């Protein structure tokens, strides 16, 4: 959500809620992909929270199109 001008979207507007829902789906998909025991298999937080990765994820959000939740591979 930090990649979007939230004031421009308008608080609780359809555009804001759509963007929030799409960002939530992307975050949930990443959570499903990396959910495991942190001890033997820690999630790559440095990569997941990097500016580059956040930009790639934000670019997946289309203002006029909802995308189905993708199950991890």
PDB file of N, H, CA, C and O in Angstrom:
ATOM      1  N   UNK A   1       0.824  -1.186   0.000  1.00  0.00           N
ATOM      2  CA  UNK A   1       0.000   0.000   0.000  1.00  0.00           C
ATOM      3  C   UNK A   1       0.873   1.257   0.000  1.00  0.00           C
ATOM      4  O   UNK A   1       0.434   2.315  -0.451  1.00  0.00           O
ATOM      5  N   UNK A   2       2.092   1.146   0.497  1.00  0.00           N
ATOM      6  H   UNK A   2       2.448   0.287   0.863  1.00  0.00           H
ATOM      7  CA  UNK A   2       2.968   2.316   0.555  1.00  0.00           C
ATOM      8  C   UNK A   2       3.366   2.805  -0.837  1.00  0.00           C
ATOM      9  O   UNK A   2       3.892   3.909  -0.974  1.00  0.00           O
ATOM     10  N   UNK A   3       3.127   2.014  -1.848  1.00  0.00           N
ATOM     11  H   UNK A   3       2.700   1.117  -1.737  1.00  0.00           H
ATOM     12  CA  UNK A   3       3.461   2.397  -3.227  1.00  0.00           C
ATOM     13  C   UNK A   3       2.370   3.232  -3.890  1.00  0.00           C
ATOM     14  O   UNK A   3       2.548   3.700  -5.014  1.00  0.00           O
ATOM     15  N   UNK A   4       1.263   3.420  -3.216  1.00  0.00           N
ATOM     16  H   UNK A   4       1.119   3.039  -2.303  1.00  0.00           H
ATOM     17  CA  UNK A   4       0.130   4.123  -3.807  1.00  0.00           C
ATOM     18  C   UNK A   4      -0.144   5.419  -3.065  1.00  0.00           C
ATOM     19  O   UNK A   4       0.097   5.524  -1.863  1.00  0.00           O
ATOM     20  N   UNK A   5      -0.647   6.399  -3.790  1.00  0.00           N
ATOM     21  H   UNK A   5      -0.842   6.314  -4.767  1.00  0.00           H
ATOM     22  CA  UNK A   5      -1.036   7.672  -3.191  1.00  0.00           C
ATOM     23  C   UNK A   5      -2.421   7.481  -2.580  1.00  0.00           C
ATOM     24  O   UNK A   5      -3.439   7.619  -3.258  1.00  0.00           O
ATOM     25  N   UNK A   6      -2.439   7.163  -1.292  1.00  0.00           N
ATOM     26  H   UNK A   6      -1.611   7.051  -0.741  1.00  0.00           H
ATOM     27  CA  UNK A   6      -3.698   6.835  -0.629  1.00  0.00           C
ATOM     28  C   UNK A   6      -4.637   8.029  -0.561  1.00  0.00           C
ATOM     29  O   UNK A   6      -5.853   7.855  -0.634  1.00  0.00           O
ATOM     30  N   UNK A   7      -4.106   9.227  -0.423  1.00  0.00           N
ATOM     31  H   UNK A   7      -3.118   9.368  -0.363  1.00  0.00           H
ATOM     32  CA  UNK A   7      -4.958  10.420  -0.405  1.00  0.00           C
ATOM     33  C   UNK A   7      -5.653  10.583  -1.755  1.00  0.00           C
ATOM     34  O   UNK A   7      -6.817  10.976  -1.823  1.00  0.00           O
ATOM     35  N   UNK A   8      -4.925  10.276  -2.824  1.00  0.00           N
ATOM     36  H   UNK A   8      -3.979   9.957  -2.768  1.00  0.00           H
ATOM     37  CA  UNK A   8      -5.509  10.371  -4.163  1.00  0.00           C
ATOM     38  C   UNK A   8      -6.602   9.322  -4.360  1.00  0.00           C
ATOM     39  O   UNK A   8      -7.596   9.575  -5.041  1.00  0.00           O
ATOM     40  N   UNK A   9      -6.416   8.149  -3.765  1.00  0.00           N
ATOM     41  H   UNK A   9      -5.609   7.943  -3.212  1.00  0.00           H
ATOM     42  CA  UNK A   9      -7.432   7.104  -3.886  1.00  0.00           C
ATOM     43  C   UNK A   9      -8.707   7.455  -3.132  1.00  0.00           C
ATOM     44  O   UNK A   9      -9.803   7.077  -3.545  1.00  0.00           O
ATOM     45  N   UNK A  10      -8.559   8.182  -2.021  1.00  0.00           N
ATOM     46  H   UNK A  10      -7.669   8.489  -1.686  1.00  0.00           H
ATOM     47  CA  UNK A  10      -9.721   8.566  -1.217  1.00  0.00           C
ATOM     48  C   UNK A  10     -10.033   7.517  -0.170  1.00  0.00           C
ATOM     49  O   UNK A  10     -10.152   6.331  -0.476  1.00  0.00           O
ATOM     50  N   UNK A  11     -10.163   7.962   1.058  1.00  0.00           N
ATOM     51  H   UNK A  11     -10.067   8.925   1.307  1.00  0.00           H
ATOM     52  CA  UNK A  11     -10.400   7.049   2.180  1.00  0.00           C
ATOM     53  C   UNK A  11     -11.666   6.228   1.974  1.00  0.00           C
ATOM     54  O   UNK A  11     -12.755   6.774   1.795  1.00  0.00           O
ATOM     55  N   UNK A  12     -11.505   4.902   2.001  1.00  0.00           N
ATOM     56  H   UNK A  12     -10.620   4.459   2.147  1.00  0.00           H
ATOM     57  CA  UNK A  12     -12.601   3.945   1.853  1.00  0.00           C
ATOM     58  C   UNK A  12     -13.383   4.084   0.552  1.00  0.00           C
ATOM     59  O   UNK A  12     -14.531   3.647   0.463  1.00  0.00           O
ATOM     60  N   UNK A  13     -12.768   4.687  -0.449  1.00  0.00           N
ATOM     61  H   UNK A  13     -11.836   5.042  -0.377  1.00  0.00           H
ATOM     62  CA  UNK A  13     -13.396   4.764  -1.765  1.00  0.00           C
ATOM     63  C   UNK A  13     -13.318   3.385  -2.423  1.00  0.00           C
ATOM     64  O   UNK A  13     -12.550   2.535  -1.972  1.00  0.00           O
ATOM     65  N   UNK A  14     -14.092   3.151  -3.470  1.00  0.00           N
ATOM     66  H   UNK A  14     -14.716   3.841  -3.837  1.00  0.00           H
ATOM     67  CA  UNK A  14     -13.974   1.873  -4.178  1.00  0.00           C
ATOM     68  C   UNK A  14     -12.549   1.602  -4.669  1.00  0.00           C
ATOM     69  O   UNK A  14     -12.085   0.462  -4.627  1.00  0.00           O
ATOM     70  N   UNK A  15     -11.860   2.636  -5.131  1.00  0.00           N
ATOM     71  H   UNK A  15     -12.237   3.562  -5.165  1.00  0.00           H
ATOM     72  CA  UNK A  15     -10.489   2.477  -5.608  1.00  0.00           C
ATOM     73  C   UNK A  15      -9.549   2.099  -4.466  1.00  0.00           C
ATOM     74  O   UNK A  15      -8.681   1.241  -4.629  1.00  0.00           O
ATOM     75  N   UNK A  16      -9.722   2.735  -3.319  1.00  0.00           N
ATOM     76  H   UNK A  16     -10.428   3.432  -3.186  1.00  0.00           H
ATOM     77  CA  UNK A  16      -8.900   2.418  -2.150  1.00  0.00           C
ATOM     78  C   UNK A  16      -9.151   0.977  -1.700  1.00  0.00           C
ATOM     79  O   UNK A  16      -8.205   0.221  -1.479  1.00  0.00           O
ATOM     80  N   UNK A  17     -10.412   0.600  -1.567  1.00  0.00           N
ATOM     81  H   UNK A  17     -11.181   1.214  -1.747  1.00  0.00           H
ATOM     82  CA  UNK A  17     -10.747  -0.740  -1.096  1.00  0.00           C
ATOM     83  C   UNK A  17     -10.290  -1.811  -2.084  1.00  0.00           C
ATOM     84  O   UNK A  17      -9.851  -2.885  -1.670  1.00  0.00           O
ATOM     85  N   UNK A  18     -10.386  -1.535  -3.370  1.00  0.00           N
ATOM     86  H   UNK A  18     -10.742  -0.663  -3.706  1.00  0.00           H
ATOM     87  CA  UNK A  18      -9.899  -2.475  -4.386  1.00  0.00           C
ATOM     88  C   UNK A  18      -8.385  -2.659  -4.242  1.00  0.00           C
ATOM     89  O   UNK A  18      -7.892  -3.786  -4.242  1.00  0.00           O
ATOM     90  N   UNK A  19      -7.656  -1.555  -4.122  1.00  0.00           N
ATOM     91  H   UNK A  19      -8.058  -0.639  -4.122  1.00  0.00           H
ATOM     92  CA  UNK A  19      -6.204  -1.624  -3.985  1.00  0.00           C
ATOM     93  C   UNK A  19      -5.820  -2.374  -2.720  1.00  0.00           C
ATOM     94  O   UNK A  19      -4.903  -3.195  -2.733  1.00  0.00           O
ATOM     95  N   UNK A  20      -6.515  -2.095  -1.637  1.00  0.00           N
ATOM     96  H   UNK A  20      -7.259  -1.427  -1.626  1.00  0.00           H
ATOM     97  CA  UNK A  20      -6.253  -2.786  -0.373  1.00  0.00           C
ATOM     98  C   UNK A  20      -6.512  -4.288  -0.503  1.00  0.00           C
ATOM     99  O   UNK A  20      -5.720  -5.102  -0.028  1.00  0.00           O
ATOM    100  N   UNK A  21      -7.610  -4.648  -1.142  1.00  0.00           N
ATOM    101  H   UNK A  21      -8.254  -3.987  -1.528  1.00  0.00           H
ATOM    102  CA  UNK A  21      -7.942  -6.065  -1.315  1.00  0.00           C
ATOM    103  C   UNK A  21      -6.893  -6.774  -2.170  1.00  0.00           C
ATOM    104  O   UNK A  21      -6.485  -7.891  -1.853  1.00  0.00           O
ATOM    105  N   UNK A  22      -6.462  -6.136  -3.239  1.00  0.00           N
ATOM    106  H   UNK A  22      -6.794  -5.229  -3.497  1.00  0.00           H
ATOM    107  CA  UNK A  22      -5.456  -6.741  -4.109  1.00  0.00           C
ATOM    108  C   UNK A  22      -4.119  -6.882  -3.386  1.00  0.00           C
ATOM    109  O   UNK A  22      -3.453  -7.908  -3.519  1.00  0.00           O
ATOM    110  N   UNK A  23      -3.720  -5.872  -2.627  1.00  0.00           N
ATOM    111  H   UNK A  23      -4.261  -5.038  -2.518  1.00  0.00           H
ATOM    112  CA  UNK A  23      -2.469  -5.946  -1.857  1.00  0.00           C
ATOM    113  C   UNK A  23      -2.560  -7.044  -0.804  1.00  0.00           C
ATOM    114  O   UNK A  23      -1.583  -7.750  -0.558  1.00  0.00           O
ATOM    115  N   UNK A  24      -3.715  -7.190  -0.190  1.00  0.00           N
ATOM    116  H   UNK A  24      -4.509  -6.616  -0.390  1.00  0.00           H
ATOM    117  CA  UNK A  24      -3.917  -8.220   0.820  1.00  0.00           C
ATOM    118  C   UNK A  24      -3.803  -9.608   0.197  1.00  0.00           C
ATOM    119  O   UNK A  24      -3.212 -10.505   0.799  1.00  0.00           O
ATOM    120  N   UNK A  25      -4.359  -9.796  -0.995  1.00  0.00           N
ATOM    121  H   UNK A  25      -4.839  -9.067  -1.483  1.00  0.00           H
ATOM    122  CA  UNK A  25      -4.257 -11.093  -1.676  1.00  0.00           C
ATOM    123  C   UNK A  25      -2.803 -11.434  -1.976  1.00  0.00           C
ATOM    124  O   UNK A  25      -2.382 -12.576  -1.791  1.00  0.00           O
ATOM    125  N   UNK A  26      -2.032 -10.451  -2.438  1.00  0.00           N
ATOM    126  H   UNK A  26      -2.374  -9.523  -2.588  1.00  0.00           H
ATOM    127  CA  UNK A  26      -0.619 -10.694  -2.728  1.00  0.00           C
ATOM    128  C   UNK A  26       0.150 -11.047  -1.457  1.00  0.00           C
ATOM    129  O   UNK A  26       0.989 -11.948  -1.468  1.00  0.00           O
ATOM    130  N   UNK A  27      -0.129 -10.349  -0.375  1.00  0.00           N
ATOM    131  H   UNK A  27      -0.810  -9.617  -0.365  1.00  0.00           H
ATOM    132  CA  UNK A  27       0.542 -10.637   0.901  1.00  0.00           C
ATOM    133  C   UNK A  27       0.160 -12.021   1.408  1.00  0.00           C
ATOM    134  O   UNK A  27       1.014 -12.745   1.921  1.00  0.00           O
ATOM    135  N   UNK A  28      -1.092 -12.396   1.275  1.00  0.00           N
ATOM    136  H   UNK A  28      -1.785 -11.808   0.859  1.00  0.00           H
ATOM    137  CA  UNK A  28      -1.555 -13.704   1.733  1.00  0.00           C
ATOM    138  C   UNK A  28      -0.907 -14.813   0.905  1.00  0.00           C
ATOM    139  O   UNK A  28      -0.525 -15.849   1.448  1.00  0.00           O
ATOM    140  N   UNK A  29      -0.781 -14.602  -0.402  1.00  0.00           N
ATOM    141  H   UNK A  29      -1.091 -13.760  -0.844  1.00  0.00           H
ATOM    142  CA  UNK A  29      -0.135 -15.600  -1.263  1.00  0.00           C
ATOM    143  C   UNK A  29       1.326 -15.790  -0.852  1.00  0.00           C
ATOM    144  O   UNK A  29       1.814 -16.920  -0.812  1.00  0.00           O
ATOM    145  N   UNK A  30       2.021 -14.704  -0.550  1.00  0.00           N
ATOM    146  H   UNK A  30       1.625 -13.787  -0.582  1.00  0.00           H
ATOM    147  CA  UNK A  30       3.418 -14.810  -0.090  1.00  0.00           C
ATOM    148  C   UNK A  30       3.475 -15.534   1.245  1.00  0.00           C
ATOM    149  O   UNK A  30       4.367 -16.350   1.472  1.00  0.00           O
ATOM    150  N   UNK A  31       2.535 -15.242   2.123  1.00  0.00           N
ATOM    151  H   UNK A  31       1.810 -14.578   1.938  1.00  0.00           H
ATOM    152  CA  UNK A  31       2.488 -15.909   3.427  1.00  0.00           C
ATOM    153  C   UNK A  31       2.308 -17.413   3.248  1.00  0.00           C
ATOM    154  O   UNK A  31       2.984 -18.202   3.907  1.00  0.00           O
ATOM    155  N   UNK A  32       1.396 -17.814   2.355  1.00  0.00           N
ATOM    156  H   UNK A  32       0.847 -17.173   1.820  1.00  0.00           H
ATOM    157  CA  UNK A  32       1.176 -19.237   2.105  1.00  0.00           C
ATOM    158  C   UNK A  32       2.426 -19.907   1.532  1.00  0.00           C
ATOM    159  O   UNK A  32       2.744 -21.045   1.876  1.00  0.00           O
ATOM    160  N   UNK A  33       3.118 -19.197   0.667  1.00  0.00           N
ATOM    161  H   UNK A  33       2.859 -18.273   0.387  1.00  0.00           H
ATOM    162  CA  UNK A  33       4.306 -19.766   0.032  1.00  0.00           C
ATOM    163  C   UNK A  33       5.434 -20.004   1.040  1.00  0.00           C
ATOM    164  O   UNK A  33       6.167 -20.986   0.930  1.00  0.00           O
ATOM    165  N   UNK A  34       5.569 -19.119   2.006  1.00  0.00           N
ATOM    166  H   UNK A  34       4.973 -18.321   2.095  1.00  0.00           H
ATOM    167  CA  UNK A  34       6.697 -19.203   2.926  1.00  0.00           C
ATOM    168  C   UNK A  34       6.325 -19.662   4.330  1.00  0.00           C
ATOM    169  O   UNK A  34       7.168 -19.644   5.226  1.00  0.00           O
ATOM    170  N   UNK A  35       5.082 -20.071   4.533  1.00  0.00           N
ATOM    171  H   UNK A  35       4.397 -20.085   3.805  1.00  0.00           H
ATOM    172  CA  UNK A  35       4.670 -20.550   5.852  1.00  0.00           C
ATOM    173  C   UNK A  35       5.303 -21.916   6.106  1.00  0.00           C
ATOM    174  O   UNK A  35       5.024 -22.890   5.407  1.00  0.00           O
ATOM    175  N   UNK A  36       6.139 -21.958   7.095  1.00  0.00           N
ATOM    176  H   UNK A  36       6.365 -21.166   7.662  1.00  0.00           H
ATOM    177  CA  UNK A  36       6.782 -23.214   7.475  1.00  0.00           C
ATOM    178  C   UNK A  36       7.468 -22.998   8.819  1.00  0.00           C
ATOM    179  O   UNK A  36       7.364 -21.931   9.423  1.00  0.00           O
ATOM    180  N   UNK A  37       8.149 -24.004   9.261  1.00  0.00           N
ATOM    181  H   UNK A  37       8.234 -24.871   8.770  1.00  0.00           H
ATOM    182  CA  UNK A  37       8.913 -23.900  10.494  1.00  0.00           C
ATOM    183  C   UNK A  37      10.110 -22.985  10.232  1.00  0.00           C
ATOM    184  O   UNK A  37      10.960 -23.295   9.398  1.00  0.00           O
ATOM    185  N   UNK A  38      10.174 -21.879  10.930  1.00  0.00           N
ATOM    186  H   UNK A  38       9.484 -21.627  11.608  1.00  0.00           H
ATOM    187  CA  UNK A  38      11.227 -20.885  10.702  1.00  0.00           C
ATOM    188  C   UNK A  38      12.621 -21.418  11.007  1.00  0.00           C
ATOM    189  O   UNK A  38      13.609 -20.925  10.463  1.00  0.00           O
ATOM    190  N   UNK A  39      12.703 -22.419  11.872  1.00  0.00           N
ATOM    191  H   UNK A  39      11.900 -22.820  12.314  1.00  0.00           H
ATOM    192  CA  UNK A  39      14.018 -22.927  12.278  1.00  0.00           C
ATOM    193  C   UNK A  39      14.788 -23.535  11.100  1.00  0.00           C
ATOM    194  O   UNK A  39      15.879 -23.064  10.781  1.00  0.00           O
ATOM    195  N   UNK A  40      14.248 -24.564  10.452  1.00  0.00           N
ATOM    196  H   UNK A  40      13.361 -24.947  10.711  1.00  0.00           H
ATOM    197  CA  UNK A  40      15.022 -25.150   9.352  1.00  0.00           C
ATOM    198  C   UNK A  40      14.873 -24.391   8.032  1.00  0.00           C
ATOM    199  O   UNK A  40      15.716 -24.521   7.144  1.00  0.00           O
ATOM    200  N   UNK A  41      13.808 -23.602   7.900  1.00  0.00           N
ATOM    201  H   UNK A  41      13.124 -23.497   8.621  1.00  0.00           H
ATOM    202  CA  UNK A  41      13.532 -22.952   6.621  1.00  0.00           C
ATOM    203  C   UNK A  41      13.023 -21.527   6.840  1.00  0.00           C
ATOM    204  O   UNK A  41      11.832 -21.266   6.674  1.00  0.00           O
ATOM    205  N   UNK A  42      13.914 -20.601   7.212  1.00  0.00           N
ATOM    206  H   UNK A  42      14.882 -20.813   7.347  1.00  0.00           H
ATOM    207  CA  UNK A  42      13.455 -19.233   7.461  1.00  0.00           C
ATOM    208  C   UNK A  42      13.016 -18.538   6.169  1.00  0.00           C
ATOM    209  O   UNK A  42      13.626 -18.748   5.121  1.00  0.00           O
ATOM    210  N   UNK A  43      11.978 -17.721   6.232  1.00  0.00           N
ATOM    211  H   UNK A  43      11.482 -17.550   7.084  1.00  0.00           H
ATOM    212  CA  UNK A  43      11.544 -16.999   5.035  1.00  0.00           C
ATOM    213  C   UNK A  43      12.590 -15.940   4.658  1.00  0.00           C
ATOM    214  O   UNK A  43      13.255 -15.389   5.535  1.00  0.00           O
ATOM    215  N   UNK A  44      12.736 -15.659   3.371  1.00  0.00           N
ATOM    216  H   UNK A  44      12.196 -16.107   2.658  1.00  0.00           H
ATOM    217  CA  UNK A  44      13.734 -14.676   2.928  1.00  0.00           C
ATOM    218  C   UNK A  44      13.218 -13.240   3.131  1.00  0.00           C
ATOM    219  O   UNK A  44      12.897 -12.541   2.169  1.00  0.00           O
ATOM    220  N   UNK A  45      13.146 -12.825   4.386  1.00  0.00           N
ATOM    221  H   UNK A  45      13.406 -13.393   5.167  1.00  0.00           H
ATOM    222  CA  UNK A  45      12.550 -11.520   4.695  1.00  0.00           C
ATOM    223  C   UNK A  45      13.281 -10.361   4.033  1.00  0.00           C
ATOM    224  O   UNK A  45      12.646  -9.401   3.597  1.00  0.00           O
ATOM    225  N   UNK A  46      14.602 -10.436   3.952  1.00  0.00           N
ATOM    226  H   UNK A  46      15.118 -11.216   4.307  1.00  0.00           H
ATOM    227  CA  UNK A  46      15.346  -9.352   3.300  1.00  0.00           C
ATOM    228  C   UNK A  46      14.878  -9.160   1.862  1.00  0.00           C
ATOM    229  O   UNK A  46      14.719  -8.028   1.404  1.00  0.00           O
ATOM    230  N   UNK A  47      14.660 -10.256   1.153  1.00  0.00           N
ATOM    231  H   UNK A  47      14.789 -11.176   1.524  1.00  0.00           H
ATOM    232  CA  UNK A  47      14.200 -10.167  -0.230  1.00  0.00           C
ATOM    233  C   UNK A  47      12.730  -9.771  -0.294  1.00  0.00           C
ATOM    234  O   UNK A  47      12.349  -8.911  -1.088  1.00  0.00           O
ATOM    235  N   UNK A  48      11.905 -10.398   0.542  1.00  0.00           N
ATOM    236  H   UNK A  48      12.214 -11.096   1.187  1.00  0.00           H
ATOM    237  CA  UNK A  48      10.471 -10.125   0.495  1.00  0.00           C
ATOM    238  C   UNK A  48      10.133  -8.681   0.830  1.00  0.00           C
ATOM    239  O   UNK A  48       9.172  -8.127   0.295  1.00  0.00           O
ATOM    240  N   UNK A  49      10.916  -8.066   1.713  1.00  0.00           N
ATOM    241  H   UNK A  49      11.696  -8.516   2.148  1.00  0.00           H
ATOM    242  CA  UNK A  49      10.632  -6.695   2.148  1.00  0.00           C
ATOM    243  C   UNK A  49      11.517  -5.659   1.460  1.00  0.00           C
ATOM    244  O   UNK A  49      11.517  -4.490   1.846  1.00  0.00           O
ATOM    245  N   UNK A  50      12.268  -6.080   0.446  1.00  0.00           N
ATOM    246  H   UNK A  50      12.268  -7.029   0.132  1.00  0.00           H
ATOM    247  CA  UNK A  50      13.140  -5.145  -0.265  1.00  0.00           C
ATOM    248  C   UNK A  50      12.308  -4.173  -1.106  1.00  0.00           C
ATOM    249  O   UNK A  50      11.193  -4.488  -1.523  1.00  0.00           O
ATOM    250  N   UNK A  51      12.859  -3.019  -1.339  1.00  0.00           N
ATOM    251  H   UNK A  51      13.765  -2.764  -1.001  1.00  0.00           H
ATOM    252  CA  UNK A  51      12.175  -2.015  -2.168  1.00  0.00           C
ATOM    253  C   UNK A  51      11.887  -2.554  -3.566  1.00  0.00           C
ATOM    254  O   UNK A  51      10.831  -2.283  -4.137  1.00  0.00           O
ATOM    255  N   UNK A  52      12.826  -3.316  -4.111  1.00  0.00           N
ATOM    256  H   UNK A  52      13.684  -3.537  -3.647  1.00  0.00           H
ATOM    257  CA  UNK A  52      12.659  -3.883  -5.450  1.00  0.00           C
ATOM    258  C   UNK A  52      11.472  -4.856  -5.486  1.00  0.00           C
ATOM    259  O   UNK A  52      10.642  -4.795  -6.392  1.00  0.00           O
ATOM    260  N   UNK A  53      11.401  -5.741  -4.504  1.00  0.00           N
ATOM    261  H   UNK A  53      12.075  -5.791  -3.768  1.00  0.00           H
ATOM    262  CA  UNK A  53      10.309  -6.714  -4.450  1.00  0.00           C
ATOM    263  C   UNK A  53       8.961  -6.032  -4.203  1.00  0.00           C
ATOM    264  O   UNK A  53       7.956  -6.396  -4.814  1.00  0.00           O
ATOM    265  N   UNK A  54       8.945  -5.050  -3.314  1.00  0.00           N
ATOM    266  H   UNK A  54       9.761  -4.755  -2.818  1.00  0.00           H
ATOM    267  CA  UNK A  54       7.694  -4.328  -3.058  1.00  0.00           C
ATOM    268  C   UNK A  54       7.205  -3.628  -4.325  1.00  0.00           C
ATOM    269  O   UNK A  54       6.003  -3.580  -4.586  1.00  0.00           O
ATOM    270  N   UNK A  55       8.132  -3.090  -5.107  1.00  0.00           N
ATOM    271  H   UNK A  55       9.109  -3.129  -4.895  1.00  0.00           H
ATOM    272  CA  UNK A  55       7.768  -2.468  -6.380  1.00  0.00           C
ATOM    273  C   UNK A  55       7.190  -3.466  -7.367  1.00  0.00           C
ATOM    274  O   UNK A  55       6.217  -3.174  -8.063  1.00  0.00           O
ATOM    275  N   UNK A  56       7.803  -4.664  -7.425  1.00  0.00           N
ATOM    276  H   UNK A  56       8.594  -4.901  -6.860  1.00  0.00           H
ATOM    277  CA  UNK A  56       7.291  -5.710  -8.331  1.00  0.00           C
ATOM    278  C   UNK A  56       5.885  -6.144  -7.925  1.00  0.00           C
ATOM    279  O   UNK A  56       5.015  -6.334  -8.774  1.00  0.00           O
ATOM    280  N   UNK A  57       5.674  -6.297  -6.623  1.00  0.00           N
ATOM    281  H   UNK A  57       6.382  -6.142  -5.933  1.00  0.00           H
ATOM    282  CA  UNK A  57       4.352  -6.711  -6.149  1.00  0.00           C
ATOM    283  C   UNK A  57       3.312  -5.622  -6.419  1.00  0.00           C
ATOM    284  O   UNK A  57       2.197  -5.922  -6.847  1.00  0.00           O
ATOM    285  N   UNK A  58       3.665  -4.376  -6.173  1.00  0.00           N
ATOM    286  H   UNK A  58       4.570  -4.132  -5.825  1.00  0.00           H
ATOM    287  CA  UNK A  58       2.730  -3.272  -6.417  1.00  0.00           C
ATOM    288  C   UNK A  58       2.367  -3.174  -7.895  1.00  0.00           C
ATOM    289  O   UNK A  58       1.238  -2.819  -8.236  1.00  0.00           O
ATOM    290  N   UNK A  59       3.315  -3.487  -8.768  1.00  0.00           N
ATOM    291  H   UNK A  59       4.231  -3.775  -8.491  1.00  0.00           H
ATOM    292  CA  UNK A  59       3.057  -3.418 -10.212  1.00  0.00           C
ATOM    293  C   UNK A  59       2.034  -4.457 -10.658  1.00  0.00           C
ATOM    294  O   UNK A  59       1.434  -4.313 -11.723  1.00  0.00           O
ATOM    295  N   UNK A  60       1.828  -5.487  -9.869  1.00  0.00           N
ATOM    296  H   UNK A  60       2.315  -5.605  -9.004  1.00  0.00           H
ATOM    297  CA  UNK A  60       0.835  -6.516 -10.204  1.00  0.00           C
ATOM    298  C   UNK A  60      -0.601  -6.042  -9.985  1.00  0.00           C
ATOM    299  O   UNK A  60      -1.544  -6.643 -10.499  1.00  0.00           O
ATOM    300  N   UNK A  61      -0.760  -4.969  -9.226  1.00  0.00           N
ATOM    301  H   UNK A  61       0.006  -4.480  -8.809  1.00  0.00           H
ATOM    302  CA  UNK A  61      -2.106  -4.480  -8.902  1.00  0.00           C
ATOM    303  C   UNK A  61      -2.617  -3.602 -10.034  1.00  0.00           C
ATOM    304  O   UNK A  61      -2.021  -2.576 -10.364  1.00  0.00           O
ATOM    305  N   UNK A  62      -3.715  -4.017 -10.613  1.00  0.00           N
ATOM    306  H   UNK A  62      -4.199  -4.850 -10.345  1.00  0.00           H
ATOM    307  CA  UNK A  62      -4.357  -3.269 -11.697  1.00  0.00           C
ATOM    308  C   UNK A  62      -5.550  -2.529 -11.126  1.00  0.00           C
ATOM    309  O   UNK A  62      -6.372  -3.118 -10.425  1.00  0.00           O
ATOM    310  N   UNK A  63      -5.650  -1.251 -11.418  1.00  0.00           N
ATOM    311  H   UNK A  63      -4.982  -0.772 -11.987  1.00  0.00           H
ATOM    312  CA  UNK A  63      -6.705  -0.425 -10.824  1.00  0.00           C
ATOM    313  C   UNK A  63      -8.108  -0.828 -11.246  1.00  0.00           C
ATOM    314  O   UNK A  63      -9.066  -0.598 -10.508  1.00  0.00           O
ATOM    315  N   UNK A  64      -8.239  -1.421 -12.412  1.00  0.00           N
ATOM    316  H   UNK A  64      -7.461  -1.608 -13.011  1.00  0.00           H
ATOM    317  CA  UNK A  64      -9.579  -1.751 -12.917  1.00  0.00           C
ATOM    318  C   UNK A  64      -9.818  -3.250 -13.044  1.00  0.00           C
ATOM    319  O   UNK A  64     -10.762  -3.669 -13.714  1.00  0.00           O
ATOM    320  N   UNK A  65      -8.969  -4.070 -12.405  1.00  0.00           N
ATOM    321  H   UNK A  65      -8.202  -3.730 -11.861  1.00  0.00           H
ATOM    322  CA  UNK A  65      -9.121  -5.506 -12.564  1.00  0.00           C
ATOM    323  C   UNK A  65      -8.757  -6.230 -11.271  1.00  0.00           C
ATOM    324  O   UNK A  65      -7.696  -5.999 -10.692  1.00  0.00           O
ATOM    325  N   UNK A  66      -9.648  -7.101 -10.835  1.00  0.00           N
ATOM    326  H   UNK A  66     -10.510  -7.289 -11.306  1.00  0.00           H
ATOM    327  CA  UNK A  66      -9.365  -7.958  -9.680  1.00  0.00           C
ATOM    328  C   UNK A  66      -8.725  -9.237 -10.198  1.00  0.00           C
ATOM    329  O   UNK A  66      -9.122  -9.779 -11.229  1.00  0.00           O
ATOM    330  N   UNK A  67      -7.739  -9.701  -9.470  1.00  0.00           N
ATOM    331  H   UNK A  67      -7.416  -9.261  -8.632  1.00  0.00           H
ATOM    332  CA  UNK A  67      -7.031 -10.922  -9.851  1.00  0.00           C
ATOM    333  C   UNK A  67      -7.346 -11.987  -8.800  1.00  0.00           C
ATOM    334  O   UNK A  67      -7.343 -11.690  -7.605  1.00  0.00           O
ATOM    335  N   UNK A  68      -7.619 -13.225  -9.229  1.00  0.00           N
ATOM    336  H   UNK A  68      -7.621 -13.466 -10.200  1.00  0.00           H
ATOM    337  CA  UNK A  68      -7.903 -14.280  -8.263  1.00  0.00           C
ATOM    338  C   UNK A  68      -6.679 -14.555  -7.371  1.00  0.00           C
ATOM    339  O   UNK A  68      -5.538 -14.376  -7.795  1.00  0.00           O
ATOM    340  N   UNK A  69      -6.933 -14.983  -6.156  1.00  0.00           N
ATOM    341  H   UNK A  69      -7.860 -15.128  -5.811  1.00  0.00           H
ATOM    342  CA  UNK A  69      -5.853 -15.373  -5.256  1.00  0.00           C
ATOM    343  C   UNK A  69      -5.135 -16.562  -5.858  1.00  0.00           C
ATOM    344  O   UNK A  69      -5.765 -17.557  -6.213  1.00  0.00           O
ATOM    345  N   UNK A  70      -3.819 -16.466  -5.974  1.00  0.00           N
ATOM    346  H   UNK A  70      -3.307 -15.657  -5.685  1.00  0.00           H
ATOM    347  CA  UNK A  70      -3.026 -17.540  -6.539  1.00  0.00           C
ATOM    348  C   UNK A  70      -2.462 -18.422  -5.441  1.00  0.00           C
ATOM    349  O   UNK A  70      -1.865 -17.925  -4.486  1.00  0.00           O
ATOM    350  N   UNK A  71      -2.646 -19.718  -5.572  1.00  0.00           N
ATOM    351  H   UNK A  71      -3.131 -20.121  -6.348  1.00  0.00           H
ATOM    352  CA  UNK A  71      -2.044 -20.646  -4.627  1.00  0.00           C
ATOM    353  C   UNK A  71      -0.556 -20.756  -4.936  1.00  0.00           C
ATOM    354  O   UNK A  71      -0.162 -20.688  -6.101  1.00  0.00           O
ATOM    355  N   UNK A  72       0.270 -20.925  -3.916  1.00  0.00           N
ATOM    356  H   UNK A  72      -0.050 -20.981  -2.970  1.00  0.00           H
ATOM    357  CA  UNK A  72       1.701 -21.047  -4.177  1.00  0.00           C
ATOM    358  C   UNK A  72       2.012 -22.340  -4.921  1.00  0.00           C
ATOM    359  O   UNK A  72       1.254 -23.307  -4.858  1.00  0.00           O
ATOM    360  N   UNK A  73       3.147 -22.340  -5.631  1.00  0.00           N
ATOM    361  H   UNK A  73       3.763 -21.554  -5.682  1.00  0.00           H
ATOM    362  CA  UNK A  73       3.522 -23.559  -6.394  1.00  0.00           C
ATOM    363  C   UNK A  73       3.861 -24.720  -5.489  1.00  0.00           C
ATOM    364  O   UNK A  73       4.192 -25.803  -5.972  1.00  0.00           O
TER     365      UNK A  73
END
